[in-house]
Amino acid sequence: MSEALQNSNSLDTPIQFIKGVGPKRAKVLESLNIFTIKDLLYYFPRKYLDRTSLSTIGSISEGDEVNLVGRVKSVNLRRMKKGNFVTANVADHTGSIRLMWFNAADYIHQSLKVGDLLTMHGKVAAYKGSPQIVHPEYDKLNANEISLTTGFIIPVYPLTDDLKKSGLDNRNLRKNNLFSFRISRQY
């Protein structure tokens, strides 16, 4: 066994030996000149998103970028000739908001259930005088998990098609704690 593998804290440890990477993803990362843990440390985000503050649904206004927590009250799949879309009504103790997705509608419809507690992030628009977020990022909150997108300042990394195809999008990078440098806040 090489010295780098024996000392897993070495910055010279090959990237493939980090949990969640392996040989296939290592090849993709190598295309970005990421060969070692040290190289990974120098792969900087293109921006950061501040997800440390939460708003209540009743306090938001059109145009706001918001972080919300609420419970799913309804989920509807609408089938159209040119594609499907999903709407969900989510509420907290101050009001409700409509969420809408055009992409991955079938997956989202199967994923969301009435009663689920969600964290949601996106830009507020108005729909018939009520607040709406189109294509919000969301996480389900479970008792045994923490949200990957709320309560932290989260990095957004430049991604290539090869990274996405190998399952290394920003969400999965945070989930696998690869590239994950968090500033925690309880909510």
Contact map, one row per residue, 1 for C-alpha under 8 A:
1110110000000000000000000000000000000000000000000000000000000000000000000000000000000000000000000000000000000000000000000000000000000000000000000000000000000000000000000000000000000000000
1111110000000000000000000000000000000000000000000000000000000000000000000000000000000000000000000000000000000000000000000000000000000000000000000000000000000000000000000000000000000000000
1111111000000000000000000000000000000000000000000000000000000000000000000000000000000000000000000000000000000000000000000000000000000000000000000000000000000000000000000000000000000000000
0111111101011100000000000000000000000000000000000000000000000000000000000000000000000000000000000000000000000000000000000000000000000000000000000000000000000000000000000000000000000000000
1111111100001100100000000000000000000000000000000000000000000000000000000000000000000000000000000000000000000000000000000000000000000000000000000000000000000000000000000000000000000000000
1111111100000000000000000000000000000000000000000000000000000000000000000000000000000000000000000000000000000000000000000000000000000000000000000000000000000000000000000000000000000000000
0011111111001000000000000000000000000000000000000000000000000000000000000000000000000000000000000000000000000000000000000000000000000000000000000000000000000000000000000000000000000000000
0001111111001000000000000000000000000000000000000000000000000000000000000000000000000000000000000000000000000000000000000000000000000000000000000000000000000000000000000000000000000000000
0000001111101000000000000000000000000000000000000000000000000000000000000000000000000000000000000000000000000000000000000000000000000000000000000000000000000000000000000000000000000000000
0001001111111000000000000000000000001000000000000000000000000000000000000000000000000000000000000000000000000000000000000000000000000000000000000000000000000000000000000000000000000000000
0000000011111000000000000000000000011100000000000000000000000000000000000000000000000000000000000000000000000000000000000000000000000000000000000000000000000000000000000000000000000000000
0001000001111100000000000000000000011100000000000000000000000000000000000000000000000000000000000000000000000000000000000000000000000000000000000000000000000000000000000000000000000000000
0001101111111110100000000000000000011000000000000000000000000000000000000000000000000000000000000000000000000000000000000000000000000000000000000000000000000000000000000000000000000000000
0001100000011111110000000000000000111000000000000000000000000000000000000000000000000000000000000000000000000000000000000000000000000000000000000000000000000000000000000000000000000000000
0000000000001111110011000100000001111001000000000000000000000000000000000000000000000000000000000000000000000000000000000000000000000000000000000000000000000000000000000000000000000000000
0000000000000111111011101100000000000000000000000000000000000000000000000000000000000000000000000000000000000000000000000000000000000000000000000000000000000000000000000000000000000000000
0000100000001111111011000000000000000000000000000000000000000000000000000000000000000000000000000000000000000000000000000000000000000000000000000000000000000000000000000000000000000000000
0000000000000111111111000000000000000000000000000000000000000000000000000000000000000000000000000000000000000000000000000000000000000000000000000000000000000000000000000000000000000000000
0000000000000001111111000000000000000000000000000000000000000000000000000000000000000000000000000000000000000000000000000000000000000000000000000000000000000000000000000000000100000000000
0000000000000000011111000000000000000000000000000000000000000000000000000000000000000000000000000000000000000000000000000000000000000000000000000000000000000000000000000000000101000000000
0000000000000011111111111100000000000000000000000000000000000000000000000000000000000000000000000000000000000000000000000000000000000000000000000000000000000000000000000000000000000000000
0000000000000011111111111100000000000000000000000000000000000000000000000000000000000000000000000000000000000000000000000000000000000000000000000000000000000000000000000000000000000000000
0000000000000001000011111110000000000000000000000000000000000000000000000000000000000000000000000000000000000000000000000000000000000000000000000000000000000000000000000000000000000000000
0000000000000000000011111111000000000000000000000000000000000000000000000000000000000000000000000000000000000000000000000000000000000000000000000000000000000000000001000000000000000000000
0000000000000001000011111111100000000000000000000000000000000000000000000000000000000000000000000000000000000000000000000000000000000000000000000000000000000000001001000000000000000000000
0000000000000011000011111111110000100000000000000000000000000000000000000000000000000000000000000000000000000000000000000000000000000000000000000000000000000000000000000000000000000000000
0000000000000000000000111111111000000000000000000000000000000000000000000000000000000000000000000000000000000000000000000000000000000000000000000000000000000000000000000000000000000000000
0000000000000000000000011111111100000000000000000000000000000000000000000000000000000000000000000000000000000000000000000000000000000000000000000000000000000000011001000000000000000000000
0000000000000000000000001111111111100000000000000000000000000000000000000000000000000000000000000000000000000000000000000000000000000000000000000000000000000000001000000000000000000000000
0000000000000000000000000111111111100000000000000000000000000000000000000000000000000000000000000000000000000000000000000000000000000000000000000000000000000000000000000000000000000000000
0000000000000000000000000011111111000000000000000000000000000000000000000000000000000000000000000000000000000000000000000000000000000000000000000000000000000000000000000000000000000000000
0000000000000000000000000001111111000000000000000000000000000000000000000000000000000000000000000000000000000000000000000000000000000000000000000000000000000000000000000000000000000000000
0000000000000000000000000000111111100010000000000000000000000000000000000000000000000000000000000000000000000000000000000000000000000000000000000000000000000000000000000000000000000000000
0000000000000010000000000000111111111011001000000000000000000000000000000000000000000000000000000000000000000000000000000000000000000000000000000000000000000000000000000000000000000000000
0000000000000110000000000100110011111011000000000000000000000000000000000000000000000000000000000000000000000000000000000000000000000000000000000000000000000000000000000000000000000000000
0000000000111110000000000000000001111111000000000000000000000000000000000000000000000000000000000000000000000000000000000000000000000000000000000000000000000000000000000000000000000000000
0000000001111110000000000000000001111111100000000000000000000000000000000000000000000000000000000000000000000000000000000000000000000000000000000000000000000000000000000000000000000000000
0000000000110000000000000000000000011111110000000000000000000000000000000000000000000000000000000000000000000000000000000000000000000000000000000000000000000000000000000000000000000000000
0000000000000000000000000000000011111111111000000000000000000000000000000000000000000000000000000000000000000000000000000000000000000000000000000000000000000000000000000000000000000000000
0000000000000010000000000000000001111111111000000000000000000000000000000000000000000000000000000000000000000000000000000000000000000000000000000000000000000000000000000000000000100000000
0000000000000000000000000000000000001111111100000000000000000000000000000000000000000000000000000000000000000000000000000000000000000000000000000000000000000000000000000000000000100000000
0000000000000000000000000000000000000111111100000000000000000000000000000000000000000000000000000000000000000000000000000000000000000000000000000000000000000000000000000000000000000000000
0000000000000000000000000000000001000011111110000000000000000000000000000000000000000000000000000000000000000000000000000000000000000000000000000000000000000000000000000000000000000000000
0000000000000000000000000000000000000000111111000000000000000000000000000000000000000000000000000000000000000000000000000000000000000000000000000000000000001000000000000000000000000000000
0000000000000000000000000000000000000000001111110000000000000000000000000000000000000000000000000000000000000000000000000000000000000000000000000000000000111100000000000000000000000000000
0000000000000000000000000000000000000000000111110000000000000000000000000000000000000000000000000000000000000000000000000000000000000000000000000000000000111100000000000000000000000000000
0000000000000000000000000000000000000000000011111000000000000000000000000000000000000000000000000000000000000000000000000000000000000000000000000000000000111000000000000000000000000000000
0000000000000000000000000000000000000000000011111100000000000000000000000000000000000000000000000000000000000000000000000000000000000000000000000000000011110000000000000000000000000000000
0000000000000000000000000000000000000000000000111110000000000000000000000000000000000000000000000000000000000000000000000000000000000000000000000000000011110000000000000000000000000000000
0000000000000000000000000000000000000000000000011111100000000000000000000000000000000000000000000000000000000000000000000000000000000000000000000000000111000000000000000000000000000000000
0000000000000000000000000000000000000000000000001111110000000000001000000000000000000000000000000000000000000000000000000000000000000000000000000000111111000000000000000000000000000000000
0000000000000000000000000000000000000000000000000111110000000000000000000000000000000000000000000000000000000000000000000000000000000000000000000000011110000000000000000000000000000001100
0000000000000000000000000000000000000000000000000111111000000000001000000000000000000000000000000000000000000000000000000000000000000000000000000000001000000000000000000000000000000000000
0000000000000000000000000000000000000000000000000011111100000000011110000000000000000000000000000000000000000000000000000000000000000000000000000000000000000000000000000000000000000000001
0000000000000000000000000000000000000000000000000000111110110000011100000000000000000000000000000000000000000000000000000000000000000000000000000000000000000000000000000000000000000000000
0000000000000000000000000000000000000000000000000000011111110000000110000000000000000000000101100000000000000000000000000000000000000000000000000000000000000000000000000000000000000000000
0000000000000000000000000000000000000000000000000000001111110000000100000000000000000000001101111000000000000000000000000000000000000000000000000000000000000000000000000000000000000000000
0000000000000000000000000000000000000000000000000000000111110000000000000000000000000000000001110000000000000000000000000000000000000000000000000000000000000000000000000000000000000000000
0000000000000000000000000000000000000000000000000000001111111000000000000000000000000000000001000000000000000000000000000000000000000000000000000000000000000000000000000000000000000000000
0000000000000000000000000000000000000000000000000000001111111101010000000000000000000000000000000000000000000000000000000001000000000000000000000000000000000000000000000000000000000000000
0000000000000000000000000000000000000000000000000000000000111111000000000000000000000000000000000000000000000000000000000001000000100000000000000000000000000000000000000000000000000000000
0000000000000000000000000000000000000000000000000000000000011111000000000000000000000000000000000000000000000000000000000011110000100000000000000000000000000000000000000000000000000000000
0000000000000000000000000000000000000000000000000000000000001111100000000000000000000000000000000000000000000000000000000011100000000000000000000000000000000000000000000000000000000000000
0000000000000000000000000000000000000000000000000000000000011111110000000000000000000000000000000000000000000000000000000011000000000000000000000000000000000000000000000000000000000000000
0000000000000000000000000000000000000000000000000000000000000011111000000000000000000000000000000000000000000000000000001111000000000000000000000000000000000000000000000000000000000000000
0000000000000000000000000000000000000000000000000000011000010001111100000000000000000000000000000000000000000000000000011111000000000000000000000000000000000000000000000000000000000000000
0000000000000000000000000000000000000000000000000010111000000000111110000000000000000000000000000000000000000000000000111100000000000000000000000000010000000000000000000000000000000000000
0000000000000000000000000000000000000000000000000000011110000000011111000000000000000000000000000000000000000000000000111000000000000000000000000000000000000000000000000000000000000000000
0000000000000000000000000000000000000000000000000000010100000000001111100000000000000000000100000000000000000000000011110000000000000000000000000000000000000000000000000000000000000000000
0000000000000000000000000000000000000000000000000000000000000000000111110000000000000000011100000000000000000000000011100000000000000000000000000000000000000000000000000000000000000000000
0000000000000000000000000000000000000000000000000000000000000000000011111000000000000000011100000000000000000000011111000000000000000000000000000000000000000000000000000000000000000000000
0000000000000000000000000000000000000000000000000000000000000000000001111110000000000001111000000000000000000001111111000000000000000000000000000000000000000000000000000000000000000000000
0000000000000000000000000000000000000000000000000000000000000000000000111110000000000001111000000000000000000000011000000000000000000000000000000000000000000000000000000000000000000000000
0000000000000000000000000000000000000000000000000000000000000000000000011111000000000001110000000000000000000000110000000000000000000000000000000000000000000000000000000000000000000000000
0000000000000000000000000000000000000000000000000000000000000000000000011111100000000111100000000000000000001001110000000000000000000000000000000000000000000000000000000000000000000000000
0000000000000000000000000000000000000000000000000000000000000000000000000111110000000111000000000000000000001000000000000000000000000000000000000000000000000000000000000000000000000000000
0000000000000000000000000000000000000000000000000000000000000000000000000011111000011110000000000000000011001000000000000000000000000000000000000000000000000000000000000000000000000000000
0000000000000000000000000000000000000000000000000000000000000000000000000001111100011100000000000000000000000000000000000000000000000000000000000000000000000000000000000000000000000000000
0000000000000000000000000000000000000000000000000000000000000000000000000000111110111000000000000000000000000000000000000000000000000000000000000000000000000000000000000000000000000000000
0000000000000000000000000000000000000000000000000000000000000000000000000000011111111000000000000000000000000000000000000000000000000000000000000000000000000000000000000000000000000000000
0000000000000000000000000000000000000000000000000000000000000000000000000000001111110000000000000000000000000000000000000000000000000000000000000000000000000000000000000000000000000000000
0000000000000000000000000000000000000000000000000000000000000000000000000000000111110000000000000000000000000000000000000000000000000000000000000000000000000000000000000000000000000000000
0000000000000000000000000000000000000000000000000000000000000000000000000000001111111000000000000000010000000000000000000000000000000000000000000000000000000000000000000000000000000000000
0000000000000000000000000000000000000000000000000000000000000000000000000000111111111100000000000000010011000000000000000000000000000000000000000000000000000000000000000000000000000000000
0000000000000000000000000000000000000000000000000000000000000000000000000000111100111110000000000001111011000000000000000000000000000000000000000000000000000000000000000000000000000000000
0000000000000000000000000000000000000000000000000000000000000000000000000011110000011111000000000001110011011000000000000000000000000000000000000000000000000000000000000000000000000000000
0000000000000000000000000000000000000000000000000000000000000000000000000011100000001111100000000111100000000000000000000000000000000000000000000000000000000000000000000000000000000000000
0000000000000000000000000000000000000000000000000000000000000000000000011111000000000111110000000111000000000000000000000000000000000000000000000000000000000000000000000000000000000000000
0000000000000000000000000000000000000000000000000000000000000000000000011110000000000011111000011110000000000000000000000000000000000000000000000000000000000000000000000000000000000000000
0000000000000000000000000000000000000000000000000000000000000000000001111100000000000001111100011110000000000000000000000000000000000000000000000000000000000000000000000000000000000000000
0000000000000000000000000000000000000000000000000000000010000000000001111000000000000000111111111000000000000000000000000000000000000000000000000000000000000000000000000000000000000000000
0000000000000000000000000000000000000000000000000000000110000000000011100000000000000000011111110000000000000000000000000000000000000000000000000000000000000000000000000000000000000000000
0000000000000000000000000000000000000000000000000000000000000000000000000000000000000000001111100000000000000000000000000000000000000000000000000000000000000000000000000000000000000000000
0000000000000000000000000000000000000000000000000000000111100000000000000000000000000000001111110000000000000000000000000000000000000000000000000000000000000000000000000000000000000000000
0000000000000000000000000000000000000000000000000000000111000000000000000000000000000000001111111000000000000000000000000000000000000000000000000000000000000000000000000000000000000000000
0000000000000000000000000000000000000000000000000000000011000000000000000000000000000000111101111100000000000000000000000000000000100000000000000000000000000000000000000000000000000000000
0000000000000000000000000000000000000000000000000000000010000000000000000000000000000000111000111110000000000000000000000000000001111000000000000000000000000000000000000000000000000000000
0000000000000000000000000000000000000000000000000000000000000000000000000000000000000011110000011111000000000000000000000000000001111000000000000000000000000000000000000000000000000000000
0000000000000000000000000000000000000000000000000000000000000000000000000000000000000011110000001111100000000000000000000000000000011111000000000000000000000000000000000000000000000000000
0000000000000000000000000000000000000000000000000000000000000000000000000000000000001111000000000111110000000000000000000000000000011111000000000000000000000000000000000000000000000000000
0000000000000000000000000000000000000000000000000000000000000000000000000000000000001110000000000011111110010000000000000000000000000111000000000000000000000000000000000000000000000000000
0000000000000000000000000000000000000000000000000000000000000000000000000000000000111100000000000001111110000000000000000000000000000010000000000000000000000000000000000000000000000000000
0000000000000000000000000000000000000000000000000000000000000000000000000000000000001000000000000000111110000000000000000000000000000010000000000000000000000000000000000000000000000000000
0000000000000000000000000000000000000000000000000000000000000000000000000000000000000000000000000000111111110000000000000000000000000000000000000000000000000000000000000000000000000000000
0000000000000000000000000000000000000000000000000000000000000000000000000000100000011100000000000000111111111000000000000000000000000000000000000000000000000000000000000000000000000000000
0000000000000000000000000000000000000000000000000000000000000000000000000000100000011100000000000000000111111100000000000000000000000000000000000000000000000000000000000000000000000000000
0000000000000000000000000000000000000000000000000000000000000000000000000000000000000000000000000000000111111110000000000000000000000000000000000000000000000000000000000000000000000000000
0000000000000000000000000000000000000000000000000000000000000000000000000000000000000100000000000000100111111111000000000000000000000000000000000000000000000000000000000000000000000000000
0000000000000000000000000000000000000000000000000000000000000000000000000011100000000100000000000000000011111111100000000000000000000000000000000000000000000000000000000000000000000000000
0000000000000000000000000000000000000000000000000000000000000000000000000000000000000000000000000000000001111111100000000000000000000000000000000000000000000000000000000000000000000000000
0000000000000000000000000000000000000000000000000000000000000000000000000000000000000000000000000000000000111111100000000000000000000000000000000000000000000000000000000000000000000000000
0000000000000000000000000000000000000000000000000000000000000000000000010010000000000000000000000000000000011111110100000000000000000000000000000000000000000000000000000000000000000000000
0000000000000000000000000000000000000000000000000000000000000000000000010110000000000000000000000000000000001111111100000000000000000000000000000000000000000000000000000000000000000000000
0000000000000000000000000000000000000000000000000000000000000000000000111110000000000000000000000000000000000001111100000000000000000000000000000000000000000000000000000000000000000000000
0000000000000000000000000000000000000000000000000000000000000000000000111000000000000000000000000000000000000000111110000000000000000000000000000000000000000000000000000000000000000000000
0000000000000000000000000000000000000000000000000000000000000000000000110000000000000000000000000000000000000001111111000000000000000000000110000000000000000000000000000000000000000000000
0000000000000000000000000000000000000000000000000000000000000000000011110000000000000000000000000000000000000000001111100000000000000000000111000000000000000000000000000000000000000000000
0000000000000000000000000000000000000000000000000000000000000000000011110000000000000000000000000000000000000000000111110000000000000000011110000000000000000000000000000000000000000000000
0000000000000000000000000000000000000000000000000000000000000000001111000000000000000000000000000000000000000000000011111000000000000000011110000010110000000000000000000000000000000000000
0000000000000000000000000000000000000000000000000000000000000000011110000000000000000000000000000000000000000000000001111100000000000001111000000000000000000000000000000000000000000000000
0000000000000000000000000000000000000000000000000000000000000000111100000000000000000000000000000000000000000000000000111110000000000001110000000000000000000000000000000000000000000000000
0000000000000000000000000000000000000000000000000000000000000000111000000000000000000000000000000000000000000000000000011111000000001111100000000000000000000000000000000000000000000000000
0000000000000000000000000000000000000000000000000000000000000111110000000000000000000000000000000000000000000000000000001111100000001101000000000000000000000000000000000000000000000000000
0000000000000000000000000000000000000000000000000000000000011111110000000000000000000000000000000000000000000000000000000111110000111100000000000000000000000000000000000000000000000000000
0000000000000000000000000000000000000000000000000000000000000110000000000000000000000000000000000000000000000000000000000011111000111100000000000000000000000000000000000000000000000000000
0000000000000000000000000000000000000000000000000000000000000100000000000000000000000000000000000000000000000000000000000001111111110000000000000000000000000000000000000000000000000000000
0000000000000000000000000000000000000000000000000000000000000000000000000000000000000000000000000000000000000000000000000000111111110000000000000000000000000000000000000000000000000000000
0000000000000000000000000000000000000000000000000000000000000000000000000000000000000000000000000000000000000000000000000000011111000000000000000000000000000000000000000000000000000000000
0000000000000000000000000000000000000000000000000000000000000000000000000000000000000000000000000000000000000000000000000000011111100000000000000000000000000000000000000000000000000000000
0000000000000000000000000000000000000000000000000000000000000000000000000000000000000000000000001100000000000000000000000000011111110000000000000000000000000000000000000000000000000000000
0000000000000000000000000000000000000000000000000000000000001100000000000000000000000000000000011100000000000000000000000001111011111000000000000000000000000000000000000000000000000000000
0000000000000000000000000000000000000000000000000000000000000000000000000000000000000000000000001111000000000000000000000001111001111100000000000000000000000000000000000000000000000000000
0000000000000000000000000000000000000000000000000000000000000000000000000000000000000000000000001111000000000000000000000111100000111111000000000000000000000000000000000000000000000000000
0000000000000000000000000000000000000000000000000000000000000000000000000000000000000000000000000011100000000000000000000111100000011111000000000000000000000000000000000000000000000000000
0000000000000000000000000000000000000000000000000000000000000000000000000000000000000000000000000011111000000000000000000100000000001111100000000000000000000000000000000000000000000000000
0000000000000000000000000000000000000000000000000000000000000000000000000000000000000000000000000011100000000000000000011110000000001111110000000000000000000000000000000000000000000000000
0000000000000000000000000000000000000000000000000000000000000000000000000000000000000000000000000000000000000000000000011100000000000011111000000000000000000000000000000000000000000000000
0000000000000000000000000000000000000000000000000000000000000000000000000000000000000000000000000000000000000000000001111000000000000001111100000000100000000000000000000000000000000000000
0000000000000000000000000000000000000000000000000000000000000000000000000000000000000000000000000000000000000000000001110000000000000000111110000011100000000000000000000000000000000000000
0000000000000000000000000000000000000000000000000000000000000000000000000000000000000000000000000000000000000000000111100000000000000000011111000010000000000000000000000000000000000000000
0000000000000000000000000000000000000000000000000000000000000000000000000000000000000000000000000000000000000000000111100000000000000000001111101110000000000000000000000000000000000000000
0000000000000000000000000000000000000000000000000000000000000000000000000000000000000000000000000000000000000000000010000000000000000000000111111100000000000000000000000000000000000000000
0000000000000000000000000000000000000000000000000000000000000000000000000000000000000000000000000000000000000000000000000000000000000000000011111100000000000000000000000000000000000000000
0000000000000000000000000000000000000000000000000000000000000000000000000000000000000000000000000000000000000000000000000000000000000000000001111100000000000000000000000000000000000000000
0000000000000000000000000000000000000000000000000000000000000000000000000000000000000000000000000000000000000000000000000000000000000000000011111110000000000000000000000000000000000000000
0000000000000000000000000000000000000000000000000000000000000000000000000000000000000000000000000000000000000000000000000000000000000000000011111111000000000000000000000000000000000000000
0000000000000000000000000000000000000000000000000000000000000000000000000000000000000000000000000000000000000000000000100000000000000000001110001111111000000000000000000000000000000000000
0000000000000000000000000000000000000000000000000000000000000000000000000000000000000000000000000000000000000000000000000000000000000000001000000111110000000000000000000010011000000000000
0000000000000000000000000000000000000000000000000010000000000000000000000000000000000000000000000000000000000000000000100000000000000000011000000011111101000000000000000000000000000000000
0000000000000000000000000000000000000000000000000011000000000000001000000000000000000000000000000000000000000000000000100000000000000000000000000011111100000000000000000000000000000000000
0000000000000000000000000000000000000000000000000011100000000000000000000000000000000000000000000000000000000000000000000000000000000000000000000010111110000000000000000000000000000011111
0000000000000000000000000000000000000000000000000111000000000000000000000000000000000000000000000000000000000000000000000000000000000000000000000000111111000000000000000000000000000111100
0000000000000000000000000000000000000000000000011111000000000000000000000000000000000000000000000000000000000000000000000000000000000000000000000000001111100000000000000000000000000111000
0000000000000000000000000000000000000000000000011110000000000000000000000000000000000000000000000000000000000000000000000000000000000000000000000000100111110000000000000000000000011100000
0000000000000000000000000000000000000000000011111000000000000000000000000000000000000000000000000000000000000000000000000000000000000000000000000000000011111000000000000000000000111000000
0000000000000000000000000000000000000000000011111000000000000000000000000000000000000000000000000000000000000000000000000000000000000000000000000000000001111100000000000100000000000000000
0000000000000000000000000000000000000000000111100000000000000000000000000000000000000000000000000000000000000000000000000000000000000000000000000000000000111110000000000100000000000000000
0000000000000000000000000000000000000000000011000000000000000000000000000000000000000000000000000000000000000000000000000000000000000000000000000000000000011111000000000000000000000000000
0000000000000000000000000000000000000000000000000000000000000000000000000000000000000000000000000000000000000000000000000000000000000000000000000000000000001111101100001100000000000000000
0000000000000000000000000000000000000000000000000000000000000000000000000000000000000000000000000000000000000000000000000000000000000000000000000000000000000111111100000000000000000000000
0000000000000000000000000000000000000000000000000000000000000000000000000000000000000000000000000000000000000000000000000000000000000000000000000000000000000011111110000000000000000000000
0000000000000000000000000001000000000000000000000000000000000000000000000000000000000000000000000000000000000000000000000000000000000000000000000000000000000001111111000000000000000000000
0000000000000000000000001001100000000000000000000000000000000000000000000000000000000000000000000000000000000000000000000000000000000000000000000000000000000011111111111000000000000000000
0000000000000000000000000000000000000000000000000000000000000000000000000000000000000000000000000000000000000000000000000000000000000000000000000000000000000011111111111000000000000000000
0000000000000000000000000000000000000000000000000000000000000000000000000000000000000000000000000000000000000000000000000000000000000000000000000000000000000000111111110000000000000000000
0000000000000000000000011001000000000000000000000000000000000000000000000000000000000000000000000000000000000000000000000000000000000000000000000000000000000000011111110000000000000000000
0000000000000000000000000000000000000000000000000000000000000000000000000000000000000000000000000000000000000000000000000000000000000000000000000000000000000000001111111001000000000000000
0000000000000000000000000000000000000000000000000000000000000000000000000000000000000000000000000000000000000000000000000000000000000000000000000000000000000000001111111111100000000000000
0000000000000000000000000000000000000000000000000000000000000000000000000000000000000000000000000000000000000000000000000000000000000000000000000000000000000010001100111111100000000000000
0000000000000000000000000000000000000000000000000000000000000000000000000000000000000000000000000000000000000000000000000000000000000000000000000000000000011010000000011111110000000000000
0000000000000000000000000000000000000000000000000000000000000000000000000000000000000000000000000000000000000000000000000000000000000000000000000001000000000000000000011111111000000000000
0000000000000000000000000000000000000000000000000000000000000000000000000000000000000000000000000000000000000000000000000000000000000000000000000000000000000000000000111111111100000000000
0000000000000000000000000000000000000000000000000000000000000000000000000000000000000000000000000000000000000000000000000000000000000000000000000000000000000000000000011111111111110000000
0000000000000000000000000000000000000000000000000000000000000000000000000000000000000000000000000000000000000000000000000000000000000000000000000001000000000000000000000111111111110000000
0000000000000000000000000000000000000000000000000000000000000000000000000000000000000000000000000000000000000000000000000000000000000000000000000001000000000000000000000011111111000000000
0000000000000000001100000000000000000000000000000000000000000000000000000000000000000000000000000000000000000000000000000000000000000000000000000000000000000000000000000001111111000000000
0000000000000000000000000000000000000000000000000000000000000000000000000000000000000000000000000000000000000000000000000000000000000000000000000000000000000000000000000000111111110000000
0000000000000000000100000000000000000000000000000000000000000000000000000000000000000000000000000000000000000000000000000000000000000000000000000000000000000000000000000000111111110000000
0000000000000000000000000000000000000001100000000000000000000000000000000000000000000000000000000000000000000000000000000000000000000000000000000000000000100000000000000000110011111000000
0000000000000000000000000000000000000000000000000000000000000000000000000000000000000000000000000000000000000000000000000000000000000000000000000000000001100000000000000000110011111100000
0000000000000000000000000000000000000000000000000000000000000000000000000000000000000000000000000000000000000000000000000000000000000000000000000000000001100000000000000000000000111110000
0000000000000000000000000000000000000000000000000000000000000000000000000000000000000000000000000000000000000000000000000000000000000000000000000000000111000000000000000000000000011111000
0000000000000000000000000000000000000000000000000000000000000000000000000000000000000000000000000000000000000000000000000000000000000000000000000000001110000000000000000000000000001111100
0000000000000000000000000000000000000000000000000001000000000000000000000000000000000000000000000000000000000000000000000000000000000000000000000000001110000000000000000000000000000111110
0000000000000000000000000000000000000000000000000001000000000000000000000000000000000000000000000000000000000000000000000000000000000000000000000000001100000000000000000000000000000011111
0000000000000000000000000000000000000000000000000000000000000000000000000000000000000000000000000000000000000000000000000000000000000000000000000000001000000000000000000000000000000001111
0000000000000000000000000000000000000000000000000000010000000000000000000000000000000000000000000000000000000000000000000000000000000000000000000000001000000000000000000000000000000000111
